[in-house]
Amino acid sequence: SINAASIIAIVIAALAVIGLSILNYLVFSRRNNQALKIKSPFLLTVFLSADILSIILLTIVYVSAEVSVPGVESLFSKVAKVAGYFLVCFAEPMLIVSYTLRFLRIKRIFDAQQKYFETGLRPSEMIKKYSENRLTIIAVSVISVVALIYMAIGVVSWALNAADYGILPSYALSLSTTGTEDEANHMYVSLIFFVVTTL
């Protein structure tokens, strides 16, 4: 049955998701604002969406760790395993790729501005190579490829009955073990959940 820790986690996650959803809407609705364009609103929208998805998936995993009985696999624990799997193969690449490309674009824009101030020439080629449309296409492509590769590895591993696939960190969050190992796993779930939701 659901306990106080699970209820607190759900409330915190709900507040975080609502806040991020509002922020995501504001960013997307004002994407043509000149002050926001330099901050790459599309990539920022992808990053915020990945944050929201990560919090939802982590909430499922965390609540499962709280309410599941060790050694007993319920429907909810199976759902949590799938949530942990999607966290690794889809949400995490979304976070990493969108953040990295957005960082590179903003850095290149500032580098281009610095070059303009120093030489008086507009470095159009520098900016063109890092256009948001181009980087968005790259982000979607990389995320899709990584997700497909990860899913392929998962299918092959499960087909070969390779138990070590569950050792992968985010997927292993939802696995029930026993003894001190279970306590360490539960502490890891708690730490990851509260760090992500509060950040």
N, C-alpha and C positions, 0 to 999 in steps of 0.2 A: 504494500500500500504506500501511497505517497506520504512523505514526511515533511517536516518543517524546512529542512535544507533544500528539498526539491521545490517547494513553494517559493522560497526566497530566490532560488536560481531562476525560476520561471518569471517572477516579477522583475528581477534585474534584467533578464534577457528581453522581456517585453518592452521595458522602458528604453533599453539600448536600441532595439529594432525600430521602435516608433521614432526616436530621436534621429537615427540615421536615415530613416525613410523620409522624414521631413526635410532633412539636409539634402538628401539626394534629389528630392523633387525641386527644391529651391535652386540647386546647382543646374539641373537640367532645364528648368524653365527660364533661367537667366544665362543660358550658354552663349547667347549672342552678345552679351554685355562685354564691351571691350576690355574692361578691367579683369573679367573672368577668363577671357579667351587665352590670355598668356598662361593661365594655370591649368590649361588642358581640361575643359569641363567634361568631355566624353570619357577620357581616361579616368578622371576623378569619379565619374558616375559608375564606371565599371568597378573601380576600387571599392566604392561605398557599397555597391551591390554585393560584392564578394564578402565584405565585412558582415552585411546582414545575413547572407547565406551561412557564413561560418558560425555566427552566433546561434542561429537556429539549429544547425547540425550539432554543434557542441552542447546545446541545451538538451537535445534528445539523448546524446551520449551520457551527459552528466546525470540526468534524471534516471536513466537506465542503471547507471552505476550505483545510484542511491537506493533504488527500490528493488533491484534484482536480487534474487537469492543465489548465493554462490553454488555452482554446480547444477543449477536448474536453468534451462534455456527456455525463456518465454517468447511470445510473439514480439513483445516490446524490445527485448534484448536483441532479437534478430533485426528489428528495424534500426536499432542503435548501431549494429555492426554495419549495416548498409549506409547509415549516416556517416559513420567514421570513414568508410571507404570513399564516399563522395567528397568528404572533406579533403582527403588527400589527393584524389585524382582530378577534382574540378575546382573546389573553392580555393585551395592553397595556391595552385597555379594562377588563378585569377588575381589573387592578392599580390603575389610576387611579380608577375609580368606587368600588370597595370601600374604598380608602384614604380618599378624599375624604368619603364618606358616614359612615364610621366616625369620622373626625376631627370632622365637624360634630356628630354625635350626642354624642360625649364632651364637646365644648366646650359644647353646649347643656345637658347635664346639670350641668356645673360652674356654668354661668350660673344655672341654676334653683336650685341649692344656695345660691349667693351671694344670690340674691333672697330665698330662704327665711330665711337668717340675718339679712338686713337688714329684712325686713318681717314675718316670722313667718307669712306666708301661703304655703301650698304651691302653686307654679305648675304645677298639673296639666296645663293646656293646653299649656304649653311643652314638657313631657316627652312628652305624648301625640302631638303632631305629629312627634316624632322617635323614635317607638317603633321597636324593631329590626325587627319584622315589616314595618312600613310601609316602612322604608328598604331592607330586603332585597328587597321586591317592586319598589321603584324601581330598585335596582341591577340586578336581573335584566332588567327592562324596558329600561333604558338600554343595557346591554351587548348585548342582543339586537338593538335598533334600530341601534346603531352597527355591529355585525357585519354585519347585513343590508345597510346602506348601503354599507359598505366592499366587501362581496362584489359588490353591484350595480355599483359603480364599476369593480371589477376585470373583471367579465364584459363590460361595455360597452367598456372600454379594450382588452381582448384581442380583442373582436369587430372593433374598428376598427383592430387591429394597431398600437396606440399604444405604442411602445417606452418612452416616458417614464414609464409606470406603474412600471417597475422602479427608478426613481430614488428612490422612497419608501424611507427609511432602512432599516428592518428587513427589508423585502423584498429590497432591494439587497444585503444582507449576503452572500447566496448566489450572486451573479452573478460569473462569471469574466471578468476583463478582462485586459489585457496591460500590461507596462511599469510605470512608476511608479504609474499609477492602480491597478493590481492590488496593488501593495505597500501603498498607502494603504488600500485596501479591506480587505486582510488584517490590517493593524494595527488598523483600526476594529473588525473582528470580534473580535480578541483582547481589545481593551480592554473592549468591551461584555460579552463572555463572563465575563471574570474579575471585573469589577465586580459583575455580577449574582449570580454564584455565591458570592462572598465576603460580599456584603451579606446 
